[in-house]
Amino acid sequence: MGIIGADRGKTHTYCQIVDLLGRQLGLDQKKDKKEIKALSQRVDQLQQKLGPEFVVLENILADIDLKSPDGREIALIIQSLNQSCPE
């Protein structure tokens, strides 16, 4: 995550992803399928822009115990990165 946090452009892209995912979660899954699909496609585009490090992070998050020492360290890094995003 240091790669993303150290690069203003990547940080901005990461924040866009967080925003889009938040919007996606707020949509009614039954009524807003078209908008959800559009948001998902935009998230995919932004993730590609961040590069392979972001994909690796997503894969790690799917498998790691966030209560383990490594998991807590990763959670702190993500929390720090999230704090750099505007509300």
N, CA, C and O atoms as a printed pandas DataFrame, in Angstrom:
     atom_number atom_name residue_name chain_id  residue_number  x_coord  y_coord  z_coord
0              1         N          MET        A               1    0.814   -1.184    0.000
1              2        CA          MET        A               1    0.000    0.000    0.000
2              3         C          MET        A               1    0.860    1.251    0.000
3              4         O          MET        A               1    0.387    2.336   -0.338
4              5         N          GLY        A               2    2.116    1.102    0.376
5              6        CA          GLY        A               2    3.005    2.246    0.337
6              7         C          GLY        A               2    3.137    2.794   -1.069
7              8         O          GLY        A               2    3.320    3.996   -1.261
8              9         N          ILE        A               3    3.045    1.919   -2.044
9             10        CA          ILE        A               3    3.141    2.332   -3.444
10            11         C          ILE        A               3    1.975    3.247   -3.787
11            12         O          ILE        A               3    2.151    4.245   -4.485
12            13         N          ILE        A               4    0.804    2.916   -3.309
13            14        CA          ILE        A               4   -0.377    3.732   -3.591
14            15         C          ILE        A               4   -0.333    5.017   -2.774
15            16         O          ILE        A               4   -0.581    6.099   -3.306
16            17         N          GLY        A               5   -0.019    4.905   -1.484
17            18        CA          GLY        A               5   -0.003    6.065   -0.608
18            19         C          GLY        A               5    1.064    7.080   -0.958
19            20         O          GLY        A               5    0.908    8.267   -0.671
20            21         N          ALA        A               6    2.141    6.634   -1.571
21            22        CA          ALA        A               6    3.240    7.529   -1.916
22            23         C          ALA        A               6    3.016    8.278   -3.229
23            24         O          ALA        A               6    3.762    9.202   -3.556
24            25         N          ASP        A               7    2.019    7.892   -3.957
25            26        CA          ASP        A               7    1.748    8.476   -5.272
26            27         C          ASP        A               7    0.389    9.170   -5.224
27            28         O          ASP        A               7   -0.640    8.516   -5.049
28            29         N          ARG        A               8    0.386   10.484   -5.377
29            30        CA          ARG        A               8   -0.873   11.251   -5.275
30            31         C          ARG        A               8   -1.910   10.779   -6.285
31            32         O          ARG        A               8   -3.095   10.686   -5.963
32            33         N          GLY        A               9   -1.477   10.484   -7.488
33            34        CA          GLY        A               9   -2.403   10.018   -8.518
34            35         C          GLY        A               9   -3.044    8.698   -8.137
35            36         O          GLY        A               9   -4.249    8.512   -8.306
36            37         N          LYS        A              10   -2.226    7.773   -7.618
37            38        CA          LYS        A              10   -2.763    6.474   -7.213
38            39         C          LYS        A              10   -3.651    6.612   -5.982
39            40         O          LYS        A              10   -4.651    5.906   -5.851
40            41         N          THR        A              11   -3.288    7.514   -5.085
41            42        CA          THR        A              11   -4.131    7.745   -3.909
42            43         C          THR        A              11   -5.491    8.266   -4.347
43            44         O          THR        A              11   -6.522    7.826   -3.838
44            45         N          HIS        A              12   -5.498    9.201   -5.289
45            46        CA          HIS        A              12   -6.754    9.741   -5.808
46            47         C          HIS        A              12   -7.591    8.630   -6.452
47            48         O          HIS        A              12   -8.803    8.559   -6.245
48            49         N          THR        A              13   -6.944    7.774   -7.224
49            50        CA          THR        A              13   -7.644    6.663   -7.869
50            51         C          THR        A              13   -8.216    5.722   -6.825
51            52         O          THR        A              13   -9.358    5.277   -6.942
52            53         N          TYR        A              14   -7.420    5.415   -5.797
53            54        CA          TYR        A              14   -7.883    4.550   -4.710
54            55         C          TYR        A              14   -9.129    5.163   -4.053
55            56         O          TYR        A              14  -10.103    4.457   -3.791
56            57         N          CYS        A              15   -9.096    6.454   -3.792
57            58        CA          CYS        A              15  -10.229    7.136   -3.153
58            59         C          CYS        A              15  -11.469    7.093   -4.051
59            60         O          CYS        A              15  -12.590    6.976   -3.557
60            61         N          GLN        A              16  -11.270    7.184   -5.349
61            62        CA          GLN        A              16  -12.396    7.065   -6.279
62            63         C          GLN        A              16  -13.022    5.672   -6.166
63            64         O          GLN        A              16  -14.245    5.533   -6.173
64            65         N          ILE        A              17  -12.182    4.653   -6.062
65            66        CA          ILE        A              17  -12.676    3.284   -5.922
66            67         C          ILE        A              17  -13.489    3.153   -4.637
67            68         O          ILE        A              17  -14.584    2.590   -4.647
68            69         N          VAL        A              18  -12.957    3.669   -3.539
69            70        CA          VAL        A              18  -13.660    3.604   -2.251
70            71         C          VAL        A              18  -15.020    4.291   -2.374
71            72         O          VAL        A              18  -16.026    3.767   -1.894
72            73         N          ASP        A              19  -15.055    5.454   -3.008
73            74        CA          ASP        A              19  -16.304    6.189   -3.185
74            75         C          ASP        A              19  -17.303    5.391   -4.025
75            76         O          ASP        A              19  -18.475    5.284   -3.664
76            77         N          LEU        A              20  -16.843    4.841   -5.131
77            78        CA          LEU        A              20  -17.735    4.079   -6.005
78            79         C          LEU        A              20  -18.264    2.830   -5.304
79            80         O          LEU        A              20  -19.438    2.487   -5.447
80            81         N          LEU        A              21  -17.410    2.155   -4.553
81            82        CA          LEU        A              21  -17.858    0.959   -3.833
82            83         C          LEU        A              21  -18.893    1.332   -2.777
83            84         O          LEU        A              21  -19.851    0.591   -2.557
84            85         N          GLY        A              22  -18.707    2.471   -2.125
85            86        CA          GLY        A              22  -19.688    2.942   -1.156
86            87         C          GLY        A              22  -21.030    3.233   -1.812
87            88         O          GLY        A              22  -22.083    2.889   -1.275
88            89         N          ARG        A              23  -20.984    3.864   -2.965
89            90        CA          ARG        A              23  -22.222    4.144   -3.704
90            91         C          ARG        A              23  -22.904    2.858   -4.139
91            92         O          ARG        A              23  -24.126    2.726   -4.077
92            93         N          GLN        A              24  -22.080    1.912   -4.580
93            94        CA          GLN        A              24  -22.611    0.637   -5.044
94            95         C          GLN        A              24  -23.327   -0.087   -3.907
95            96         O          GLN        A              24  -24.389   -0.674   -4.115
96            97         N          LEU        A              25  -22.755   -0.050   -2.715
97            98        CA          LEU        A              25  -23.378   -0.700   -1.568
98            99         C          LEU        A              25  -24.707   -0.043   -1.191
99           100         O          LEU        A              25  -25.602   -0.702   -0.663
100          101         N          GLY        A              26  -24.829    1.243   -1.461
101          102        CA          GLY        A              26  -26.042    1.972   -1.117
102          103         C          GLY        A              26  -27.189    1.785   -2.095
103          104         O          GLY        A              26  -28.303    2.240   -1.835
104          105         N          LEU        A              27  -26.937    1.133   -3.199
105          106        CA          LEU        A              27  -27.988    0.950   -4.210
106          107         C          LEU        A              27  -28.835   -0.272   -3.897
107          108         O          LEU        A              27  -28.351   -1.259   -3.343
108          109         N          ASP        A              28  -30.071   -0.188   -4.250
109          110        CA          ASP        A              28  -30.986   -1.319   -4.108
110          111         C          ASP        A              28  -30.622   -2.352   -5.174
111          112         O          ASP        A              28  -30.731   -2.081   -6.370
112          113         N          GLN        A              29  -30.195   -3.522   -4.742
113          114        CA          GLN        A              29  -29.705   -4.553   -5.658
114          115         C          GLN        A              29  -30.742   -4.958   -6.703
115          116         O          GLN        A              29  -30.369   -5.369   -7.802
116          117         N          LYS        A              30  -32.017   -4.855   -6.392
117          118        CA          LYS        A              30  -33.051   -5.283   -7.321
118          119         C          LYS        A              30  -33.409   -4.202   -8.341
119          120         O          LYS        A              30  -33.700   -4.504   -9.498
120          121         N          LYS        A              31  -33.386   -2.957   -7.911
121          122        CA          LYS        A              31  -33.860   -1.871   -8.781
122          123         C          LYS        A              31  -32.746   -1.229   -9.605
123          124         O          LYS        A              31  -33.009   -0.699  -10.685
124          125         N          ASP        A              32  -31.538   -1.267   -9.125
125          126        CA          ASP        A              32  -30.473   -0.488   -9.741
126          127         C          ASP        A              32  -29.399   -1.345  -10.416
127          128         O          ASP        A              32  -28.216   -1.006  -10.379
128          129         N          LYS        A              33  -29.813   -2.452  -11.032
129          130        CA          LYS        A              33  -28.842   -3.368  -11.636
130          131         C          LYS        A              33  -27.986   -2.691  -12.702
131          132         O          LYS        A              33  -26.787   -2.952  -12.792
132          133         N          LYS        A              34  -28.584   -1.837  -13.495
133          134        CA          LYS        A              34  -27.849   -1.160  -14.563
134          135         C          LYS        A              34  -26.788   -0.226  -13.977
135          136         O          LYS        A              34  -25.648   -0.200  -14.440
136          137         N          GLU        A              35  -27.173    0.531  -12.966
137          138        CA          GLU        A              35  -26.220    1.444  -12.327
138          139         C          GLU        A              35  -25.132    0.678  -11.576
139          140         O          GLU        A              35  -23.969    1.082  -11.589
140          141         N          ILE        A              36  -25.498   -0.411  -10.930
141          142        CA          ILE        A              36  -24.517   -1.244  -10.226
142          143         C          ILE        A              36  -23.493   -1.785  -11.223
143          144         O          ILE        A              36  -22.294   -1.798  -10.943
144          145         N          LYS        A              37  -23.968   -2.229  -12.381
145          146        CA          LYS        A              37  -23.056   -2.745  -13.409
146          147         C          LYS        A              37  -22.117   -1.651  -13.894
147          148         O          LYS        A              37  -20.924   -1.892  -14.074
148          149         N          ALA        A              38  -22.646   -0.452  -14.107
149          150        CA          ALA        A              38  -21.811    0.669  -14.558
150          151         C          ALA        A              38  -20.758    1.016  -13.506
151          152         O          ALA        A              38  -19.600    1.268  -13.841
152          153         N          LEU        A              39  -21.163    1.029  -12.234
153          154        CA          LEU        A              39  -20.203    1.318  -11.160
154          155         C          LEU        A              39  -19.130    0.232  -11.087
155          156         O          LEU        A              39  -17.951    0.532  -10.899
156          157         N          SER        A              40  -19.536   -1.020  -11.236
157          158        CA          SER        A              40  -18.578   -2.137  -11.195
158          159         C          SER        A              40  -17.557   -2.028  -12.327
159          160         O          SER        A              40  -16.367   -2.273  -12.127
160          161         N          GLN        A              41  -18.029   -1.661  -13.503
161          162        CA          GLN        A              41  -17.121   -1.506  -14.638
162          163         C          GLN        A              41  -16.133   -0.370  -14.386
163          164         O          GLN        A              41  -14.952   -0.488  -14.712
164          165         N          ARG        A              42  -16.611    0.725  -13.808
165          166        CA          ARG        A              42  -15.724    1.862  -13.504
166          167         C          ARG        A              42  -14.708    1.468  -12.441
167          168         O          ARG        A              42  -13.540    1.845  -12.538
168          169         N          VAL        A              43  -15.133    0.714  -11.426
169          170        CA          VAL        A              43  -14.210    0.237  -10.394
170          171         C          VAL        A              43  -13.136   -0.640  -11.028
171          172         O          VAL        A              43  -11.955   -0.499  -10.712
172          173         N          ASP        A              44  -13.534   -1.538  -11.913
173          174        CA          ASP        A              44  -12.568   -2.410  -12.599
174          175         C          ASP        A              44  -11.535   -1.592  -13.366
175          176         O          ASP        A              44  -10.344   -1.900  -13.333
176          177         N          GLN        A              45  -11.991   -0.549  -14.057
177          178        CA          GLN        A              45  -11.070    0.313  -14.812
178          179         C          GLN        A              45  -10.078    1.000  -13.871
179          180         O          GLN        A              45   -8.882    1.063  -14.156
180          181         N          LEU        A              46  -10.575    1.504  -12.768
181          182        CA          LEU        A              46   -9.705    2.197  -11.814
182          183         C          LEU        A              46   -8.727    1.230  -11.157
183          184         O          LEU        A              46   -7.574    1.589  -10.915
184          185         N          GLN        A              47   -9.167    0.015  -10.865
185          186        CA          GLN        A              47   -8.277   -0.979  -10.277
186          187         C          GLN        A              47   -7.131   -1.309  -11.225
187          188         O          GLN        A              47   -5.993   -1.481  -10.789
188          189         N          GLN        A              48   -7.423   -1.398  -12.503
189          190        CA          GLN        A              48   -6.367   -1.649  -13.486
190          191         C          GLN        A              48   -5.380   -0.494  -13.509
191          192         O          GLN        A              48   -4.179   -0.697  -13.685
192          193         N          LYS        A              49   -5.887    0.710  -13.330
193          194        CA          LYS        A              49   -5.033    1.901  -13.310
194          195         C          LYS        A              49   -4.070    1.869  -12.113
195          196         O          LYS        A              49   -2.942    2.350  -12.210
196          197         N          LEU        A              50   -4.521    1.301  -10.990
197          198        CA          LEU        A              50   -3.655    1.210   -9.808
198          199         C          LEU        A              50   -2.535    0.203  -10.003
199          200         O          LEU        A              50   -1.462    0.342   -9.414
200          201         N          GLY        A              51   -2.773   -0.793  -10.812
201          202        CA          GLY        A              51   -1.723   -1.746  -11.104
202          203         C          GLY        A              51   -1.854   -3.049  -10.341
203          204         O          GLY        A              51   -2.805   -3.248   -9.586
204          205         N          PRO        A              52   -0.896   -3.929  -10.543
205          206        CA          PRO        A              52   -0.973   -5.277   -9.980
206          207         C          PRO        A              52   -0.889   -5.308   -8.456
207          208         O          PRO        A              52   -1.354   -6.267   -7.840
208          209         N          GLU        A              53   -0.310   -4.287   -7.839
209          210        CA          GLU        A              53   -0.198   -4.270   -6.382
210          211         C          GLU        A              53   -1.580   -4.285   -5.735
211          212         O          GLU        A              53   -1.788   -4.931   -4.708
212          213         N          PHE        A              54   -2.514   -3.571   -6.341
213          214        CA          PHE        A              54   -3.859   -3.502   -5.788
214          215         C          PHE        A              54   -4.555   -4.851   -5.897
215          216         O          PHE        A              54   -5.258   -5.262   -4.974
216          217         N          VAL        A              55   -4.367   -5.538   -7.007
217          218        CA          VAL        A              55   -4.963   -6.864   -7.195
218          219         C          VAL        A              55   -4.396   -7.828   -6.157
219          220         O          VAL        A              55   -5.134   -8.629   -5.584
220          221         N          VAL        A              56   -3.099   -7.752   -5.918
221          222        CA          VAL        A              56   -2.469   -8.603   -4.906
222          223         C          VAL        A              56   -3.078   -8.318   -3.535
223          224         O          VAL        A              56   -3.375   -9.245   -2.782
224          225         N          LEU        A              57   -3.261   -7.045   -3.212
225          226        CA          LEU        A              57   -3.851   -6.673   -1.934
226          227         C          LEU        A              57   -5.253   -7.256   -1.799
227          228         O          LEU        A              57   -5.591   -7.809   -0.752
228          229         N          GLU        A              58   -6.065   -7.142   -2.833
229          230        CA          GLU        A              58   -7.418   -7.704   -2.782
230          231         C          GLU        A              58   -7.383   -9.203   -2.524
231          232         O          GLU        A              58   -8.184   -9.721   -1.745
232          233         N          ASN        A              59   -6.458   -9.901   -3.176
233          234        CA          ASN        A              59   -6.338  -11.347   -2.984
234          235         C          ASN        A              59   -5.909  -11.676   -1.558
235          236         O          ASN        A              59   -6.401  -12.636   -0.965
236          237         N          ILE        A              60   -5.000  -10.886   -1.009
237          238        CA          ILE        A              60   -4.544  -11.098    0.365
238          239         C          ILE        A              60   -5.708  -10.881    1.332
239          240         O          ILE        A              60   -5.907  -11.669    2.257
240          241         N          LEU        A              61   -6.468   -9.820    1.116
241          242        CA          LEU        A              61   -7.580   -9.505    2.015
242          243         C          LEU        A              61   -8.637  -10.599    2.022
243          244         O          LEU        A              61   -9.299  -10.821    3.036
244          245         N          ALA        A              62   -8.797  -11.277    0.902
245          246        CA          ALA        A              62   -9.789  -12.347    0.836
246          247         C          ALA        A              62   -9.395  -13.538    1.701
247          248         O          ALA        A              62  -10.258  -14.294    2.147
248          249         N          ASP        A              63   -8.093  -13.710    1.941
249          250        CA          ASP        A              63   -7.609  -14.908    2.621
250          251         C          ASP        A              63   -7.024  -14.675    4.009
251          252         O          ASP        A              63   -6.753  -15.643    4.720
252          253         N          ILE        A              64   -6.823  -13.442    4.414
253          254        CA          ILE        A              64   -6.099  -13.190    5.656
254          255         C          ILE        A              64   -7.056  -13.009    6.835
255          256         O          ILE        A              64   -8.155  -12.475    6.687
256          257         N          ASP        A              65   -6.623  -13.456    7.980
257          258        CA          ASP        A              65   -7.357  -13.244    9.226
258          259         C          ASP        A              65   -6.985  -11.858    9.741
259          260         O          ASP        A              65   -5.848  -11.632   10.157
260          261         N          LEU        A              66   -7.932  -10.937    9.714
261          262        CA          LEU        A              66   -7.643   -9.560   10.116
262          263         C          LEU        A              66   -7.359   -9.419   11.617
263          264         O          LEU        A              66   -7.010   -8.336   12.088
264          265         N          LYS        A              67   -7.512  -10.515   12.359
265          266        CA          LYS        A              67   -7.178  -10.492   13.785
266          267         C          LYS        A              67   -5.754  -10.991   14.034
267          268         O          LYS        A              67   -5.241  -10.892   15.148
268          269         N          SER        A              68   -5.128  -11.521   13.002
269          270        CA          SER        A              68   -3.745  -11.974   13.125
270          271         C          SER        A              68   -2.822  -10.757   13.115
271          272         O          SER        A              68   -3.250   -9.673   12.720
272          273         N          PRO        A              69   -1.566  -10.908   13.541
273          274        CA          PRO        A              69   -0.641   -9.767   13.492
274          275         C          PRO        A              69   -0.503   -9.174   12.088
275          276         O          PRO        A              69   -0.527   -7.954   11.928
276          277         N          ASP        A              70   -0.361  -10.010   11.091
277          278        CA          ASP        A              70   -0.255   -9.508    9.714
278          279         C          ASP        A              70   -1.548   -8.840    9.285
279          280         O          ASP        A              70   -1.526   -7.797    8.632
280          281         N          GLY        A              71   -2.668   -9.434    9.648
281          282        CA          GLY        A              71   -3.956   -8.869    9.296
282          283         C          GLY        A              71   -4.181   -7.510    9.930
283          284         O          GLY        A              71   -4.710   -6.602    9.289
284          285         N          ARG        A              72   -3.780   -7.365   11.197
285          286        CA          ARG        A              72   -3.924   -6.074   11.874
286          287         C          ARG        A              72   -3.034   -5.023   11.224
287          288         O          ARG        A              72   -3.431   -3.865   11.092
288          289         N          GLU        A              73   -1.837   -5.422   10.817
289          290        CA          GLU        A              73   -0.926   -4.479   10.150
290          291         C          GLU        A              73   -1.517   -4.008    8.825
291          292         O          GLU        A              73   -1.472   -2.820    8.505
292          293         N          ILE        A              74   -2.064   -4.931    8.066
293          294        CA          ILE        A              74   -2.690   -4.578    6.788
294          295         C          ILE        A              74   -3.897   -3.682    7.023
295          296         O          ILE        A              74   -4.103   -2.716    6.287
296          297         N          ALA        A              75   -4.696   -3.989    8.038
297          298        CA          ALA        A              75   -5.865   -3.164    8.346
298          299         C          ALA        A              75   -5.453   -1.739    8.704
299          300         O          ALA        A              75   -6.125   -0.786    8.308
300          301         N          LEU        A              76   -4.360   -1.580    9.444
301          302        CA          LEU        A              76   -3.876   -0.245    9.790
302          303         C          LEU        A              76   -3.413    0.525    8.554
303          304         O          LEU        A              76   -3.639    1.730    8.443
304          305         N          ILE        A              77   -2.775   -0.170    7.643
305          306        CA          ILE        A              77   -2.314    0.464    6.404
306          307         C          ILE        A              77   -3.516    0.946    5.593
307          308         O          ILE        A              77   -3.524    2.067    5.086
308          309         N          ILE        A              78   -4.525    0.091    5.478
309          310        CA          ILE        A              78   -5.719    0.457    4.723
310          311         C          ILE        A              78   -6.448    1.608    5.414
311          312         O          ILE        A              78   -6.924    2.532    4.753
312          313         N          GLN        A              79   -6.533    1.552    6.732
313          314        CA          GLN        A              79   -7.168    2.640    7.479
314          315         C          GLN        A              79   -6.449    3.966    7.223
315          316         O          GLN        A              79   -7.086    5.001    7.033
316          317         N          SER        A              80   -5.128    3.920    7.222
317          318        CA          SER        A              80   -4.343    5.124    6.957
318          319         C          SER        A              80   -4.606    5.653    5.558
319          320         O          SER        A              80   -4.759    6.858    5.357
320          321         N          LEU        A              81   -4.657    4.757    4.605
321          322        CA          LEU        A              81   -4.934    5.145    3.223
322          323         C          LEU        A              81   -6.346    5.715    3.093
323          324         O          LEU        A              81   -6.557    6.703    2.389
324          325         N          ASN        A              82   -7.309    5.093    3.770
325          326        CA          ASN        A              82   -8.694    5.591    3.730
326          327         C          ASN        A              82   -8.797    6.988    4.332
327          328         O          ASN        A              82   -9.603    7.801    3.879
328          329         N          GLN        A              83   -7.997    7.270    5.338
329          330        CA          GLN        A              83   -8.018    8.596    5.979
330          331         C          GLN        A              83   -7.499    9.686    5.036
331          332         O          GLN        A              83   -7.786   10.866    5.238
332          333         N          SER        A              84   -6.754    9.306    4.031
333          334        CA          SER        A              84   -6.267   10.289    3.065
334          335         C          SER        A              84   -7.327   10.674    2.043
335          336         O          SER        A              84   -7.136   11.600    1.255
336          337         N          CYS        A              85   -8.466    9.943    2.062
337          338        CA          CYS        A              85   -9.549   10.232    1.128
338          339         C          CYS        A              85  -10.480   11.282    1.718
339          340         O          CYS        A              85  -10.757   11.270    2.917
340          341         N          PRO        A              86  -10.963   12.193    0.871
341          342        CA          PRO        A              86  -11.947   13.167    1.352
342          343         C          PRO        A              86  -13.244   12.450    1.700
343          344         O          PRO        A              86  -13.560   11.409    1.124
344          345         N          GLU        A              87  -13.970   12.995    2.614
345          346        CA          GLU        A              87  -15.244   12.391    3.050
346          347         C          GLU        A              87  -16.277   12.432    1.972
347          348         O          GLU        A              87  -17.399   11.967    2.175
